[in-house]
Amino acid sequence: MSSAEAKAGGSFLANLNIQAKLALAYGLVLVMFTLTCLIVFVNNEDLANSRGWVRHTYTVISRLSELKADMLQQRIDLATATRDPAYLANYEIARQNFGRDFEDLKQLTVDNPSQQQRLDRIGAMINGWYSTIAQPIVARAKAGQTDSSAATGSSEYGYAQIERINGLLQDAVQEELGLLKDRTGTSDHDAGNLKLFVVVMLGLGLLIGAVTILYTRRQVTEPIVGLTTLMDRLVAGDTVFEVPNTRQLDEIGALARGLESFRNVKSAADRERWVREHLLDINAGLLPASTVDEFAEFLLTSLCHLLRAGYGAFFAWDDAQQQMFLRAGYGYSGHANLPQQFRPGQGLVGQCARDGKPILLNPVPPNYLRIGSALGEAVPQVLMIYPLKGRDILGVIEMAGFETPGPDQEQLLAELLRSAGLQLDAIVNAEKTRMLLSQAQAQTEELQASEEELRATNDALQDKNRLLEQQRTQLQESESALTAQAEELRATNEELEETGRILNDSNAQLEQTRLALEQKATELARASQYKSEFLANMSHELRTPLNSVLILAKNLADNEEGHLNDDETESARVIHDSGTHLLQLINDILDLSKVEAGKMEVLAEDIPVADILGTSERRFRPVAKQRGLALRVEQAEGLPATLRSDSAKLQQILTNLLSNAFKFTERGRVTLRLRRPDSAPEGAPELPPQQAVLFEVLDTGIGIPREKLDKIFAPFEQVDASTSRKYGGTGLGLAISRRMARLLGGDLQVNSTAGEGSVFQLYLPERFSGIAAEPALAAMPAAAQSASVAVGSQVPPAAGPGAAILVIEDDVVFAKVLAGMVQKRGFRALLAHDAASGLLLARQLPMAILLDIHLPDMDGWSVLQKLKSDAATRHIPVHIVSGVDETARGLQLGAVGYLVKPVSKESINLALDQVQRAASRPARRLLAVGGDQALSASVLEQLGSEQATLETAATGAEALDWLAQRSCDCLVLGFTLPDMSIFDFLEAAAQRGPLPPVVVYAERELDQDEVMRLRAHTDSIVVRGARSEERLLDEVSLFLHSLRTPAGRAAAVQTQTEAADLAGRTVLVVDDDMRNIFALSKVLRARGLNVLMAQDGPKALAHLEQREGRIDAVLMDVMMPGMDGYETTRRIRGRAGWAGIPIIAVTAKAMPGDREKCLEAGANDYLTKPIDMDKLLSLLRTWIRKT
Amino acid sequence: MKSIPETDSEELEIRDFVDTLKARHGYDFGQYAPASFKRRLRALRMRTGAASIAALSRRVMDEPAFLRQVLAGLSVPVSEMFRDPWVFEALRREVLPILASYPRIHIWQAGCAHGEEVYSLAILLQEEGLYDKAQIFATDLNDVALEEAAEGIYPAANARQFSENYLRAGGRRSLSHYFHARYERIKFDESLKRNVTFASHNLSTDGVFAEVQLILCRNVMIYFNDVLQDRVLQLFRDSLVHKGFLCLGSKETLARTTVEADFEPFDASARLFRRRAPK
């Protein structure tokens, strides 16, 4: 087999296992060896054979030579024997040798017929020799004849014959030599062949050996060495190599495969370890992350490092919005305009989120994205998008880089994404839990706080209850203690009623006859006097038992025996205090009755002026000190040293005035001044000022409202109901004082400004002449002539002659009660017991009417209707007091109030307050314009009847005409006027003079601009709707109750001059609050500024745009819907050329940071609400001047 | 010798904290109800891991960014949609028809926390056809809460409670009409915010910013002491139009306050008060 063959069969050979390969090689060698031996052996046999033949030839030749010698010997021996018979024996031996050698030769040449033939001829010739020559000689020799001659004679012993035999033998040798030559040639040829063969076989054997060695090296040794080297590399940790021969089927292949799988195991282990390490690192880094953002930040940074990505973004899934939002970026910030959120399926990120499978883009298309740094930028090679999943998709990570992730990185990613997904899930859940926890905590906190609040309220309530309970107990105690007095009082009441009845009777008489009128009036006056006398006496009677009550209560309160507990002594003290108060009341009533009954006597004497003042000062100095007030006593020049008057009464009046002054003054001072009056007082017109003196008590206290000034001198009147609660007192002091002053020939007057103090002026004649100036009876009101009776004349009316209140009530007793209360308020009372007389008396235009529904001749409803349908009486407020509860009907018919019997004193007083208020208002006029569609008839009626007279105008023009002639107190406007727009109307109306309060009733929703334009004139806009009429009434009554005074305007006029420098400038007011915008614009306009108004940022910008920035200043509210003040300011500042416009920010916020925020946004200055106008103006001046 | 009790030193630290916060940032918590404030402060200390309240003070002093966390921690943002449904029912039945007569309706939600009531109001107005002319000012001093309020996202777990309240408040459809629910969250429609202005406003320092017809301030004043309650109520009074409405929380009242006389009860169970017309 040749090496060429071995190469040709390489694949086959290669696939043979090594054992087979070796067997093959060695087998081949063995076969060669055996073959060579065999061939050599065979050749050697041939050689030996041919050598045998050569030897045979030599033997034959030597035998032939021996034969020849034998023959010669025989002839010699024979010849000898003839001379001596003793040599006959030698002949015999030579003959025998010949015979033997001949036979041998015959045997030797048996294979050679030519030689046999020759030998046969020799044998025959010998025999012939024997017979013819030898025999006869032998026989003669034996016979002893020695005849040499004879024998010799026979031809020398047969020589010729012998020579022929020799010739034949020579021939035989010649043949044998020829044979030898042939045979030696054959033998030499064979030996040469054998030599050649051995040389060839040796060469072949060497060749095969060499091929086998070479082949073994190639097929076995080299691969094994190669694998060993790889193994060494593997051991050294290198796993990056290709293992050869793995596809071979032999042991090398197996070995290579083994190595390969070993390498794979090793590299897998390495990868595993690498993955574990990084996984551990990253997970350890992620572990502390408690929020999605922290988590995203760390994970993304780690991944980008790992994958050597130059760009990365982390989008976290938001369940609520079903979107993913960018939560962390890596090299992402430079791409601000890249999307920050993705919906599932939107873009590759969305796709990845939807599929939950990674997306790899490789290569990345050019212009897809560039990764940049300071030094340059390039398109990344690969874009990787990986989903992050827990139970559901939690997020998507997008990265771009220059390298495709390797298998290790892939594996790490897979593991990392799985574990990170779980962790993110946990974080999201933890966040949720945290939120729930904080929610729960917050709820607990709120609960606790509200419980505490509740507890506080409860405690306060309990305290209040306890106090109430205490008071109730005290009340009960004083009640029982005063039962006796109450009984007596009841008796007094009965008598009073009786007296009343008598009076009524006499009144009835008066009613019947005009002629007896005067007389009856006198009787009446006398009856009144009786009553006063009775009262005076009664008061005396009351004082006696009360005294003992007081003394006993005081004893108890002092608790000298000490067997009362604190509560009981406190109760006793309360009894004592209440009793003292009652006593004071009785004293006052007594005084009052005395004065009124004319029983008060004046004891005129000369009193030193210094004494009068000194006594007062001494008495009130301690009071002043205690109250922390100053007391000043002043005396003018040129006064007499003494006065003639009733010292006690004068002192009483002064004491009363001074104690009032101290009572109502919290801080400041009280002054008692004596001087000459400037003029005669109202109550004593004939008193010449130069003969009179004036005591003035001035204080700096709460003062008395103007409308109450007249009433404070009426009995039981105080400035308001709360006064008595706060300041105490009976309310009789001033009434008595005035009456005493008049008794002393003078008068008592008051001047006061609410909140600033009061001046009480006591006018007295220098010398009292002894005549009581106060008439005991007031003149009979002329108005009572016609029908009903005027009862209440015992209290002179404090108000003007017209100030009467008509009571229409069929119950005589109740009518009198009402009349009494009316009189107590200082009004005249007109009484009517039936409808007809009521209506008659109403013609006298009383100030107000109290009306009963149940009347003998006609029901109260009809009376009310008649009153309201008569233009003359329509404005008189009517209050219904009835046993029938039909409040709604009453109010609908125009009553100002409705009282259901039985009634209390308080409720009657409230009713009187109400009618009084209604009457004290000047007649209000309400003009409704164009409201036919919008204003239902009933609303109009309600508007009109309740508080004012209603006028209507169908069109704007009509209304303007009406306004030109008259004034009105309130204007109700429908939004849609038939002849002009409401804005034109308002403009036109405003041109004529100040507008009355306007209420706009819109039949449809208004847009922003309409509202804005209306708000320039009014704040009251009512849009028609289910409850709009109710609000319309509210708005109207608000105006009718309190006529608004445009205070801002008035104030503005005063300061107009000082702000002249701002005149003509233009200010833009930006504010969404209408109230502010108009209040500001009013003030600013009053200072001559042009004011532009904008309700929001965009409108402000539009204004600026329109005027090309020519605005002197902007007042910018910070908090506006939509574009806020900061943003608007920034936009203004962002415009070229507008940077210089002064902007003053206006904010409700008072935090220190807010100012900075405003200035930061570009405002020049800052003002807080509520706006201080002076400050605003000074700011405007500062900034406008600067420009 | 007596040792100073623990509480006393804590009181001192709290006082110091309040002073620091006021001096550093202008937020005045001096008039918050002390018991509640103390609890909030303790909770804040726990949450921020501060060693003591004094440590909190130092952080307030040194880290301006810490303020947000402090404000978020000190306020108690808890509410639910249509909380106390009868209140919203009363608003719907009695108040909104009257507000309808104004050409523009301004509503102030003071202390809006996470905005649940803002969205409740917006829904109410929407259903009564008034939302387009309404403007809601939702204010809070807590910026974090405001941001959440503006997002309008709430845990879905609350949705059931919200829905029940909504129906009991006289809701006309299903509350789910107004939000999208996904997994654990619900998000209210963006359109509900179109007329809402979220703004920072501190009731203890800031002033009147708008004239409004309705103020809701529920369960806010329970955290204030009487002085601050009076201030806030005066602020409300001055912000309201005459005959405007004030709605307080179920435990809050005008009794014992300086503005008691300026309001008349309108619906006692809903704690609705109405500003009296000026006398």
HADDOCK unambig.tbl for C-alpha pairs under 7 A between the chains (distance, minus, plus):
assign (segid A and resid 319 and name CA) (segid B and resid 182 and name CA) 5.60 0.50 0.50
assign (segid A and resid 319 and name CA) (segid B and resid 183 and name CA) 5.96 0.50 0.50
assign (segid A and resid 319 and name CA) (segid B and resid 184 and name CA) 6.82 0.50 0.50
assign (segid A and resid 319 and name CA) (segid B and resid 185 and name CA) 6.57 0.50 0.50
assign (segid A and resid 320 and name CA) (segid B and resid 181 and name CA) 6.36 0.50 0.50
assign (segid A and resid 320 and name CA) (segid B and resid 182 and name CA) 4.96 0.50 0.50
assign (segid A and resid 320 and name CA) (segid B and resid 183 and name CA) 6.86 0.50 0.50
assign (segid A and resid 320 and name CA) (segid B and resid 184 and name CA) 6.88 0.50 0.50
assign (segid A and resid 320 and name CA) (segid B and resid 185 and name CA) 4.63 0.50 0.50
assign (segid A and resid 320 and name CA) (segid B and resid 186 and name CA) 5.66 0.50 0.50
assign (segid A and resid 320 and name CA) (segid B and resid 187 and name CA) 6.22 0.50 0.50
assign (segid A and resid 322 and name CA) (segid B and resid 182 and name CA) 6.94 0.50 0.50
assign (segid A and resid 439 and name CA) (segid B and resid 78 and name CA) 6.67 0.50 0.50
assign (segid A and resid 442 and name CA) (segid B and resid 76 and name CA) 5.43 0.50 0.50
assign (segid A and resid 442 and name CA) (segid B and resid 77 and name CA) 6.45 0.50 0.50
assign (segid A and resid 442 and name CA) (segid B and resid 78 and name CA) 5.78 0.50 0.50
assign (segid A and resid 443 and name CA) (segid B and resid 78 and name CA) 5.76 0.50 0.50
assign (segid A and resid 446 and name CA) (segid B and resid 76 and name CA) 6.71 0.50 0.50
assign (segid A and resid 449 and name CA) (segid B and resid 36 and name CA) 5.78 0.50 0.50
assign (segid A and resid 449 and name CA) (segid B and resid 222 and name CA) 5.82 0.50 0.50
assign (segid A and resid 449 and name CA) (segid B and resid 223 and name CA) 6.11 0.50 0.50
assign (segid A and resid 450 and name CA) (segid B and resid 222 and name CA) 5.48 0.50 0.50
assign (segid A and resid 450 and name CA) (segid B and resid 251 and name CA) 6.12 0.50 0.50
assign (segid A and resid 453 and name CA) (segid B and resid 222 and name CA) 5.63 0.50 0.50
assign (segid A and resid 453 and name CA) (segid B and resid 251 and name CA) 6.99 0.50 0.50
assign (segid A and resid 454 and name CA) (segid B and resid 251 and name CA) 6.03 0.50 0.50
assign (segid A and resid 1005 and name CA) (segid B and resid 103 and name CA) 6.31 0.50 0.50
assign (segid A and resid 1006 and name CA) (segid B and resid 103 and name CA) 5.95 0.50 0.50
assign (segid A and resid 1011 and name CA) (segid B and resid 103 and name CA) 6.84 0.50 0.50
assign (segid A and resid 1021 and name CA) (segid B and resid 102 and name CA) 6.25 0.50 0.50
assign (segid A and resid 1021 and name CA) (segid B and resid 103 and name CA) 6.52 0.50 0.50
assign (segid A and resid 1022 and name CA) (segid B and resid 101 and name CA) 4.90 0.50 0.50
assign (segid A and resid 1022 and name CA) (segid B and resid 102 and name CA) 5.36 0.50 0.50
assign (segid A and resid 1022 and name CA) (segid B and resid 103 and name CA) 6.77 0.50 0.50
assign (segid A and resid 1023 and name CA) (segid B and resid 100 and name CA) 6.92 0.50 0.50
assign (segid A and resid 1023 and name CA) (segid B and resid 101 and name CA) 4.10 0.50 0.50
assign (segid A and resid 1023 and name CA) (segid B and resid 102 and name CA) 5.61 0.50 0.50
assign (segid A and resid 1023 and name CA) (segid B and resid 103 and name CA) 5.95 0.50 0.50
assign (segid A and resid 1024 and name CA) (segid B and resid 101 and name CA) 5.85 0.50 0.50
assign (segid A and resid 1025 and name CA) (segid B and resid 100 and name CA) 6.64 0.50 0.50
assign (segid A and resid 1025 and name CA) (segid B and resid 101 and name CA) 6.07 0.50 0.50
assign (segid A and resid 1026 and name CA) (segid B and resid 97 and name CA) 6.21 0.50 0.50
assign (segid A and resid 1027 and name CA) (segid B and resid 97 and name CA) 5.56 0.50 0.50
assign (segid A and resid 1027 and name CA) (segid B and resid 98 and name CA) 5.19 0.50 0.50
assign (segid A and resid 1028 and name CA) (segid B and resid 98 and name CA) 6.38 0.50 0.50
assign (segid A and resid 1028 and name CA) (segid B and resid 101 and name CA) 5.11 0.50 0.50
assign (segid A and resid 1031 and name CA) (segid B and resid 98 and name CA) 6.99 0.50 0.50
assign (segid A and resid 1038 and name CA) (segid B and resid 277 and name CA) 6.60 0.50 0.50
assign (segid A and resid 1042 and name CA) (segid B and resid 279 and name CA) 6.94 0.50 0.50
assign (segid A and resid 1073 and name CA) (segid B and resid 210 and name CA) 5.12 0.50 0.50
assign (segid A and resid 1073 and name CA) (segid B and resid 211 and name CA) 6.12 0.50 0.50
assign (segid A and resid 1075 and name CA) (segid B and resid 211 and name CA) 6.52 0.50 0.50
assign (segid A and resid 1121 and name CA) (segid B and resid 197 and name CA) 5.21 0.50 0.50
assign (segid A and resid 1148 and name CA) (segid B and resid 206 and name CA) 5.46 0.50 0.50
assign (segid A and resid 1148 and name CA) (segid B and resid 207 and name CA) 4.50 0.50 0.50
assign (segid A and resid 1148 and name CA) (segid B and resid 208 and name CA) 5.65 0.50 0.50
assign (segid A and resid 1148 and name CA) (segid B and resid 209 and name CA) 5.09 0.50 0.50
assign (segid A and resid 1149 and name CA) (segid B and resid 201 and name CA) 6.63 0.50 0.50
assign (segid A and resid 1149 and name CA) (segid B and resid 206 and name CA) 4.26 0.50 0.50
assign (segid A and resid 1149 and name CA) (segid B and resid 207 and name CA) 6.01 0.50 0.50
assign (segid A and resid 1150 and name CA) (segid B and resid 205 and name CA) 5.82 0.50 0.50
assign (segid A and resid 1150 and name CA) (segid B and resid 206 and name CA) 5.01 0.50 0.50
assign (segid A and resid 1151 and name CA) (segid B and resid 26 and name CA) 5.38 0.50 0.50
assign (segid A and resid 1152 and name CA) (segid B and resid 25 and name CA) 6.77 0.50 0.50
assign (segid A and resid 1152 and name CA) (segid B and resid 26 and name CA) 5.76 0.50 0.50
assign (segid A and resid 1169 and name CA) (segid B and resid 207 and name CA) 6.15 0.50 0.50
assign (segid A and resid 1169 and name CA) (segid B and resid 208 and name CA) 6.58 0.50 0.50
assign (segid A and resid 1170 and name CA) (segid B and resid 208 and name CA) 6.91 0.50 0.50
